[in-house]
Every structure is written in structure tokens, then in C-alpha cells.
Amino acid sequence: MLTRTNELLITMNAARFASCTMLYIDPRDGQVTGASAGHVPLLCAREDDSSDIRELLGGPVLGVLTGTDYLEETFTLDEGTALVMLTDGVVEGPGQTLEAGLERAGILAGQALRDGLNAEAIADRILGAAVAVDHLTTWPCWSSSAHNGISRFVLQDYSSYGSVVARAPSVPDPTR
């Protein structure tokens, strides 16, 4: 799918590119199959406050290099693990590297799981920390009216899909 999307963007001569992560999650056994097109790594957070940064196989951002194959990989989500997907606008900013932002988000997600919070509250806790370091309103962007991507997705309890949050937050655009 990523390979076809990449080729479509290139043939359209779009003056844009996009990062993307595609996942298939099997609710029966927690198997996750996915690939990334230059997107921020995933976080796997656990109730014991620990987390892992999982950089998926894949390739470069979409719309840049023709003939790119995006490799998939499969892993298993253990019980009690939350899968957290973030965009760079949440974890990276002028005063925070991507690595530091991912580490911080992983700690926050693990603490939220330990505290018994649901997926939406986990996502809100991560976004709240990003707002607290003020990089959501000061990060440079492509134009004066555009914002760097700000979204997050948290999957908790994959067996029922009862605690899935996928939404872009309502963050005011300071340039308007």
C-alpha cells in the first residue's frame, strides 16, 4: 500500500511529501504488522512505567523517491501494553529533540497506564506535556499559516478495541 501511494504521489507531481505509518492489528493475538514511510517511531508503553521505542522497517517519506519498496515487519503487543503513535509535532520542537520527546512520551504513557488511565487520558497526558514545553506554538512550519503535524493515537486493550483513541487535538493556531 505504501509503495503504491508513493508512486501515486510522484506521478501526480505533487509538490508535497508525507510521512506515514500503516498498521494491521490482529485483535485475537495482538500481532501487529506494519511499515513506515519516514514516520516517527512507535512507542510500546507498559504498566510498569517502562516503554520501548519501535522503529518500523519501511522507507523514506512518500512522494520523494520512485521505485521504493516499503518493507513490513510483525511484532506482538503483550497484554498490558499500550501502542502509542505520535507525529513529530507532539514529540519534537525547538527545545526538544525527537529522541528526548519520544522518551518523555514513553515515560508519561507508562505512568498513565500504571495510574489506570484509559487511552484518551493517556493521549491527553502526552499532549499536555508537549504544550507545557511550548513547542506546539513555536515550532517553525512550511508557511506562516500552517502548523506542524500534531496528532496522536493510543491503542490499549487490543482484544476489544474498546480503548482506541485516534484524533487530532484542538490546539489553537497562534498565527491566526
N, C-alpha and C positions, 0 to 999 in steps of 0.2 A: 504494500500500500504506500509506504513512504517513497519507494523508488518511482512509482507511477505519479505520485503527487509532485515529486521533484521534477520529473520530466515535463509534466504539465506546466508548472511554473516557468520553466526555462523556455518552452515553446511559445508561451504567451508573451515573452519578452517583458515580463513584469519587472519593474524597477524596484522590486522589493524581495526580501527573503524572509524566511520564518524558521524558528526552531520549533520542534515538535517531539512529543513522546507519545507513542501508541502502545497500549497495553491491552492484553486479554487476560482477565482474571477468572479462573475456574472456581466457582463458589463451593464446589464439592470438596476440593482438597487444597485450596489456597495456592495452586500453581499459577504463576504469573509469567506470561510470555510477552516480551516487549522489545522495542527498538527505539533508538533516539536519533533525531536529526539535530545535533548540536544543542540539545536542550540541557537545562540544569539537571544534575543528578537527582535521583530519588532518595528519600530518607525512609529507613525502616526503623521505627521507634518502638521500644518495649517498655513494659510497665516497671521495669527495674531501673528506669532513668537512662538506660543505655540506648544507643542508636548507631546505625551503620549508614554510611553514605554509599549508595549503589549507583555507580556509573554504568549505564547500559551500553552494550555494543550498539553500533549504528554507523553513523557517518556525519558529514558536515550538514550545516543548515540547509533547508530546502530552497531551491531556486538559484543555486550558485554553480554547481559542477554537474555537467551532463554525464550520464553513464555510471552514476554512483549506485552501488548496491548497499542497502542498509541491513546489516546482519541483526538477527534476533537472538535473544537468549531467554532461558527459562530458569526461574528460581521459585522457591516455596516460601510463602508467608507463614510463619509459625503462629500458633494460637497466642493471642495477647499482643500481637504486633500490629501497629498502625502503619500503613503505607502513606507517605506524605509526598505530594508532588507540588513543587513551587516554581514560580517564574523568577527570573533574575531580579525583577523589580521588588520582590519581597526580601531577598536574602543578600543583595549586593547594592552597594551605594558608595558615595564618596569617602565615607569614613569606615567602610566595612568591606573586606574582600569577600568574594564568593565563598571561599573555604570557611572563613570565620562566620559568615552568615548561615551556612549550612550547619556548622557545628552548633551554633546557638539555637537554630530552629530544631535540631535533633534533641538537644537538652530540654527545650521547652515542651516538645511533643512527648518525650518520655515522662517528664514531670506531670504533664496533664493526664497522661494515661494512669500513672500512679495515683493521681488525685481522683480518678474515676470519671473524668470529663468525657463527654461524647465528642464525636468527630467535629461538629460545628464549633464547639468550645475550644477544641484543640486548634482548629484553623484560626479562630479569633485571637487566641493567645499568641500565636506566631505573628499574625499581622500586627497586633498591639505592640509587640517588641520592635517590629520594623518601623512603626510610626514613632516609637519612643526614641530611636536613634536618628530620626528626622531625615532619613534618606529618601522616603517616598515623595517628599515635596521639593527636594533639591537636586535630585539626580538629573544629569543632562539628558536631553532627548533629541529626537530627529528634527523636530521643529518646535517653535515656541508654543504651539497649541497641542502637542502630543505628549503623552505620558509614557514612561517605560512600562512594560507589561507588569501588571500586578494581579496575580490570581493564585489560588491555591486549591488543592484537592486533598482530602483526607479520607482514607478508607479504613474503617475499623469494623471488625466482625464480618469478614468477607462471606461467611456462610449464609448470611441472611440479607446482605446488602442493606440492612436496616440502619446503618450509621454511615451513610456516604454523604459527603459534602463536596460539591463542586460548584464554585461560584466566584465571580469577580466581586470584590468588595466595593462598597460605596465610599470611595475616597475622593474628597473634593479636589478638583484640578485647580491649583493655585494660579495658573496662567489665565484663568477665565474670570 
